[in-house]
Amino acid sequence: MDPRDTAPDSWEQEDDVEATVDGQLEMAFTTLNVNAKPFVPNVNAAEFPPSATRAPSESVDAAVPVENGDTEMTAEEPWDQKDEEPTEEEPGGGDRGPGESATPEDPAPEMMEEEEEVLVPKVPPVQPDAPKKEHINVVFIGHVDAGKSTIGGQIMYLTGMVDKRTLEKYEREAKEKNRETWYLSWALDTNQEERDKGKTVEVGRAYFETEKKHFTILDAPGHKSFVPNMIGGASQADLAVLVISARKGEFETGFEKGGQTREHAMLAKTAGVKHLIVLVNKMDDPTVNWSLERYEECKEKLVPFLKKVGFNPKKDIHFMPCSGLTGANLKEATDMCPWYTGLPFIPHLDSLPNFNRSSDGPVRLPIVDKYKDMGTVILGKLESGSISKAQQLVMMPNRHVVEVLSLLSDDVETDDAGPGENLKLRLKGIEEEEILPGFILCNSDNLCHSGRTFDAQIVIIEHKSIICPGYNAVLHIHTCIEEVQITALICLVDKKTGEKSKTRPRFVKQDQVCIARLRTAGTICLETFKDFPQMGRFTLRDEGKTIAIGKVLKLVAERD
């Protein structure tokens, strides 16, 4: 103990004796440090013990510093080799002195192979091709309880995005709550409130892949209280799937005046969805039993309405029967339904023509959501342009300059992203509190327009009384929600001829089209419909109903 207590003396003595060896050890350590980067020990930890017979001798050898020192002293050349060897060996299992390189040479290749096998399941095998596949955002819309989340969950299961064990766990938990038919929807309805009530509130996100395309599922809420969330989801979608329930009574309630089937189809159209797939769900229900008559009846009622909203029945709409709970006609055709000859749902999605998107346009990324996670993270769909790592962008309308620290496209990290992709960006140079949904990321040389006053063409869809100047409503434009006032009615537009009235109308009423001047409470980002349709369409809502849809014709400069 005494010699140890008098620490300084013993240190000095030790220094005198072993100074030379120490210097060499230090040099050895510096080289080890440089090589430490490619070393990935975690995965092999489990596989290393089988070679325990060899392990003790190696560890003893490696632990003797003098031997290391000796091998290094022999010649200057081995430095090069020493650099190379650990990089080959280290994935196999640890840093050994170059002296032993001969012994572990044989097991190293096997270990490499084993390591690859372990790694494969954790990363989706399609990762390298991910950017090449076309990205398509699909929003599931429809009346509450039509089966949107269940179909979403079933698709994720059929495409292998949710494993069987997780679903069995959900099924058990759902049975305990007497909700056993809901277990599939739990793949998308993740929080407790949504599971207890069986209603989607937030827009659920998930993704799946087919041979040619990469799809993002946006599972919109069907309940009328959460329509604003649904609008945010639909504004990111390229393609809408309108889910309707064929069960007796359910289809009718969803479709009549108060139901969400009409409203959702209309909102999807104004959000810029061009193609609509109508899934007639719950065909396996005892009241329906895959009957063609019921399927045709639903179809006949829907087509005239969808036509009125602006979908072309021949080109834009595709009907198909299915069952979300059993998964019939989602991936494979079913025998229960011999009268349906088209492709099942997933193959049909795969066979759709490609969307043309310009990646060389200006960067426009409307923000849907934001949160804190080691910095500021934002979510949104890139509408045009492309974004890469470390790029400098500007957050409008506040003109904050931000830098992209990292990019995640559908939870897979990438270095750059093209239009149509759903992104998570980690930003530098802005606080999470300074961002609101509806802000837009632009590149600095081509900023989007922002303002408060604009002229727009509006179609009044549903309003009991008349609308006069001074009327207040809530404006939903891309992902932005803002209070707005109609300050002036400029003219009426004839629906058939498109002619504008010479005199200013004093009011407008249901089913009329007018051009009006609107003024928002705060500054928002918007573009004219002609320049950039995704940021020029909007809906007006009041008292929980969609009152009007419209498009921005002209931005009016502020008069100070």
Number of C-alpha atoms within 10 A of each C-alpha: 5 6 9 10 9 10 10 11 12 13 12 10 11 11 13 10 11 10 11 11 15 15 12 18 15 12 12 18 12 11 13 15 9 10 18 13 9 12 17 14 14 9 16 18 10 9 13 15 11 9 11 10 9 12 13 11 11 16 14 10 17 18 13 10 16 15 14 20 20 13 13 21 11 9 9 8 9 15 14 9 10 20 15 12 19 23 17 17 21 19 21 27 23 16 20 20 22 18 15 12 15 8 11 16 14 10 13 17 15 12 18 17 11 15 16 12 11 11 10 10 9 8 9 11 10 10 12 9 8 18 16 11 15 17 24 23 23 24 30 31 31 30 26 24 19 26 27 31 32 26 26 27 28 27 23 21 19 18 15 12 17 17 12 12 9 12 19 13 12 19 19 15 14 19 14 10 11 10 16 14 12 21 26 27 27 22 23 26 27 13 12 10 12 16 19 12 9 18 17 26 20 21 21 20 19 17 19 19 21 14 9 13 19 21 22 20 26 28 30 29 29 29 17 17 12 16 22 20 17 26 26 26 30 31 28 28 24 20 22 27 24 25 28 28 28 29 20 13 10 16 19 17 16 22 20 11 11 12 20 21 25 20 22 25 24 22 23 27 23 26 29 22 24 18 19 25 20 22 28 25 26 25 27 21 14 10 14 16 15 21 16 15 10 18 18 12 11 18 15 11 12 16 16 12 15 19 14 10 18 14 21 15 14 8 10 16 19 15 19 20 28 27 23 28 20 14 19 23 23 24 18 14 19 14 10 14 18 10 10 15 9 14 16 19 21 17 17 15 18 16 13 10 7 11 11 8 13 14 17 11 13 18 26 26 27 28 25 22 17 19 15 12 10 8 14 20 21 21 20 26 23 24 24 22 20 21 25 15 16 16 14 17 22 21 23 25 21 15 14 15 18 18 18 18 18 19 23 18 21 20 12 13 14 18 13 16 20 24 24 26 25 26 25 22 22 23 24 17 11 15 13 15 10 11 21 16 18 25 24 31 24 25 21 16 10 12 20 22 13 18 18 18 24 21 22 25 22 23 23 21 18 14 16 8 10 12 17 16 18 14 13 19 20 20 21 23 27 31 28 24 20 16 15 22 18 20 18 20 22 21 21 23 19 13 13 6 7 10 11 16 13 10 9 15 17 13 15 20 17 16 14 15 23 26 23 24 22 24 21 20 11 11 15 21 22 28 22 20 18 13 11 16 17 25 26 24 26 30 24 24 21 13 8 12 16 21 20 25 24 22 24 27 20 17 19 14 11 9 5 3
